[in-house]
Amino acid sequence: MAADTFTVNAGVLEGKADPTHPALGAAGIMLNGGTLKIDAATAASTLANVVSVAANSTLTTTGASSISLSNPVAFTTPAGLTSSGTAPLILSATGGLTLNGSDTLTVSGTGGHHHQRRDHGYGH
């Protein structure tokens, strides 16, 4: 049986990142212009939800414990994703986030680091 998919066209889909009983289970989440709000558990947690972005959307975190998404975040069409909040958000180490030429990612929040690597086409 395939997992359910929540499509967020507008408004907010909110769930707690409880590692034992995640509020959204293993459902896929399609952001199509809405907001996914993940509330951190009392300890670090990893969620297996597949998150896809089809239109300009927002991913927000609350709390202090880190939240990891074990599956890559995928853009299905040119879109923008704004990420903000207080809980650290960790994307999958294997493919974490793929931006196409016409996608945008804006990150803001309290603390954390933002690293950007540019390849200028010459040896390092």
Buried (B, 14 or more C-beta within 10 A) or exposed (E): EEEEEBBBEEEEBBBBBBBEEBBBEEBBBBBBBBBBBBBBBEEBBBBBBBBBBBBBBBBBBBBEBBBBBBBBBBBEEBBBBBBBBBBBBBBBEEEBBEBEEEBEBEBEBEEEEEEEEEEEEEEE
